[in-house]
Amino acid sequence: MAGLRLGPLLRHVDWDTGGSATIWVEADRPCTAEVRCAGGAGGSARTFQIAGHHYALVPVTGLTPGATTAYEVLLDDRPVWPLPDSGFPPSTITTPAVAGPGRAAPGLRVTFGSCRQAAPPAGKHGPHGADALDTLAARLAADPEAVRPDVLLLLGDQVYADALSKETRQWLAARRDLREAPGAQVADYEEYTRLYYESWLDPEIRWLLSTVPSLHIFDDHDVIDDWNTSAAWLAEMRATPWWRERVLSGLMSYWVYQHLGNLSPAELAADELYGAVRDTPDGTDVLRAFASAADADPSTVRWSYRRDFGRTRLLMVDTRAARVLAEDGRAMLDPTEQQWLRENALAGHGGYDHLLIGSSLPWLMPPLIHDAETWNAALCRGERGPRWARIGEDLRRRSDLEHWAAFPASFAALTDLIEEVGTGPRAPATVCVLSGDVHHAYVAEPRIPSTARVFQLTCSPVHNSIHTAVKWGFRLGWSRTGRWLGRGFSLHGRTGRPPLNWRRTAGPWFGNQLMTLALSGRSARLRLDQARKKREGARLVTVLDRDLTAPEERERRRSGSAEVAGDEAAGVRQGRSTGVRERRDGRRTGAAGPGDLADSGRSELPDCGGRRGRGGEGCSGSGPRWWRS
């Protein structure tokens, strides 16, 4: 008899018709997986095989729009879910009500975060405190009437291939000699499956993922720390005897466990790889060839994707595999990926009220970190000569200097795109960049003359930890002192000023946490919940609840805060057609003293011969390994 090894995971829910969904499962042998729902909805699919494991992505049709429907999973006609004597509520599929004449588009609740180490087994204590996702699951399970997220966005580091639990290290030691590379890290596909079992067989997480749709994107630890940080790093990794198996297994397992569920039924039907894997008795070689091609030439594969939820658009962007690493042309996104992002942000412009850009790495960082990353990028491309280039490469790896700021031309391009999308009568109400990675949470706002409210919303970790010294490092990065230190980096690297100014408007917060965006019409509300241990168990505590689109918020933005000088704010508002262009072309838009810089991301520097952001030489920052995910 076939058994259920992992899952079910509720993945895609159709927001166009409200009538379909997909559910992912792993079985322990070949079989037919079936989903049966109350009311007659359902679907079935034959499993496909990868490396001796058996998977199915079941399309469920016939669902009622605007309803919540319980379901069960059967393998070869034998019920396997819900589990016997389960203490959890029934797993359900909630579909949106479809907009129509006289009926507005439904609202959307998006919960997001990144960086989740698996929780320790029941009865054991781990080093990272209460798990925010586990705590959310427990709260929802305890109150079936509680409002649930419409979608859960997992923004990277869903598994840690290079930082294993004690239990997994013991399992590896029984399988192979850990004295041989890569040591106590994942080496192949089978070992990757162990990470997913450890993370997703947690009872609370398993139930949560069975009833709340999830969308995923990878970050570095899904493969290895600092994945694709530089061309030199990649060359060194490819010279090792174990790297090829590691990266191919990482991409293969990500495709199976995470990427497939990001796709709609229509996209799955058109996906040649998915069809080829399903059409062969063993799809391992087909998938391995795909992963090999993706590693050799990342431009041949797209991991990014778009989802429309009524009048909210999500663009989930691959900021790891799509990089251009040559020092004379470094880019966070290769040209085809950058064009994809632009086309999908502008397609149907005016047809959505909110644009969400999912980027595992933050766009707007603490100013000191931003300046340090821009400085480092300049050193590595030879701005200060070969000796400093070697120093820069070493610092880049030691300190994780690889966020958007470390790719100055890409930072400027994303900034330009956000400004273009967010300006004019057809602009959405908000443009939000959703990120994780840096092991703290904050809200930052750029000072650009846009019609839309623009936010960097960063939430990390879901379940991990950060050293006390690192917390102080981040606080320094946001401080006035940190900005003055950043000036020194910029002067030495000859990078000029960033192409825009920004300020932190909430945070930083440290701890295990989740952010939730509630979007309705053209309004947006943000909440941050932290998991904290109490006598009665872990609880989610709300530390921020803020209306992002309230009139007083807009007025505060227009008038400027006490942290930013009035004449600088006036310069930022100096005309939609010239204000930002003048700042980026090297001409001052306002003179501010050192005390006026507060939490803005501005670096008040000489314009270094006119080199400022747009040409790929301004605006970047990171610092020591403060944001290690």
Stockholm file with secondary structure:
# STOCKHOLM 1.0

chainA/1-629         MAGLRLGPLLRHVDWDTGGSATIWVEADRPCTAEVRCAGGAGGSARTFQIAGHHYALVPVTGLTPGATTAYEVLLDDRPVWPLPDSGFPPSTITTPAVAGPGRAAPGLRVTFGSCRQAAPPAGKHGPHGADALDTLAARLAADPEAVRPDVLLLLGDQVYADALSKETRQWLAARRDLREAPGAQVADYEEYTRLYYESWLDPEIRWLLSTVPSLHIFDDHDVIDDWNTSAAWLAEMRATPWWRERVLSGLMSYWVYQHLGNLSPAELAADELYGAVRDTPDGTDVLRAFASAADADPSTVRWSYRRDFGRTRLLMVDTRAARVLAEDGRAMLDPTEQQWLRENALAGHGGYDHLLIGSSLPWLMPPLIHDAETWNAALCRGERGPRWARIGEDLRRRSDLEHWAAFPASFAALTDLIEEVGTGPRAPATVCVLSGDVHHAYVAEPRIPSTARVFQLTCSPVHNSIHTAVKWGFRLGWSRTGRWLGRGFSLHGRTGRPPLNWRRTAGPWFGNQLMTLALSGRSARLRLDQARKKREGARLVTVLDRDLTAPEERERRRSGSAEVAGDEAAGVRQGRSTGVRERRDGRRTGAAGPGDLADSGRSELPDCGGRRGRGGEGCSGSGPRWWRS
#=GR chainA/1-629 SS CCCEEEEEEEEEECTTTSCEEEEEEEESSSCEEEEEETTSCEEEEECEEETTEEEEEEEEECCCTTCEEEEEEEETTEEEESCTTCCSCCCEEECCCCCBTTBCCCCEEEEEECCBCCCCCTTCCCTTCSCHHHHHHHHHHHCTTSCCCSEEEECSCSSCTTSCCHHHHHHHHTTSCTTSTTCSSCCSHHHHHHHHHHHHCSHHHHHHHHHSCEEECCCGGGTCTTTTCCHHHHHHHHTSSSHHHHHHHHHHHHIIIIIGGGSCHHHHHHCHHHHHHHHSSCCHHHHHHHHHHHHHCGGGCCCCEEEEETTEEEEEECSSTTCBCCGGGCBSSCHHHHHHHHHHHHTTTTSCSEEEEEESSCSSCCHHHHHHHHHHHHHHTTTTCHHHHHHHHHHHHHHTCCSGGGSHHHHHHHHHHHHHHTSSTTCCSEEEEEECCSSSEEEEEECCCCSSEEEEEECCCSBCCCCHHHHHHHHHHHSHHHHHHHHHHHHHHTCCCCSSCEEEEEEEECSSEEEEEEEETTEEEEEEEEEEEETTEEEEEEEEEEETTCHHHHHHHHHCCTTSCHHHHHHHTSCTTTHHHHHHTTCCSCCCCGGGCTTBCCCCCCCGGGCCSTTSCSCCCCCSSCSCC
#=GC SS_cons         CCCEEEEEEEEEECTTTSCEEEEEEEESSSCEEEEEETTSCEEEEECEEETTEEEEEEEEECCCTTCEEEEEEEETTEEEESCTTCCSCCCEEECCCCCBTTBCCCCEEEEEECCBCCCCCTTCCCTTCSCHHHHHHHHHHHCTTSCCCSEEEECSCSSCTTSCCHHHHHHHHTTSCTTSTTCSSCCSHHHHHHHHHHHHCSHHHHHHHHHSCEEECCCGGGTCTTTTCCHHHHHHHHTSSSHHHHHHHHHHHHIIIIIGGGSCHHHHHHCHHHHHHHHSSCCHHHHHHHHHHHHHCGGGCCCCEEEEETTEEEEEECSSTTCBCCGGGCBSSCHHHHHHHHHHHHTTTTSCSEEEEEESSCSSCCHHHHHHHHHHHHHHTTTTCHHHHHHHHHHHHHHTCCSGGGSHHHHHHHHHHHHHHTSSTTCCSEEEEEECCSSSEEEEEECCCCSSEEEEEECCCSBCCCCHHHHHHHHHHHSHHHHHHHHHHHHHHTCCCCSSCEEEEEEEECSSEEEEEEEETTEEEEEEEEEEEETTEEEEEEEEEEETTCHHHHHHHHHCCTTSCHHHHHHHTSCTTTHHHHHHTTCCSCCCCGGGCTTBCCCCCCCGGGCCSTTSCSCCCCCSSCSCC
//
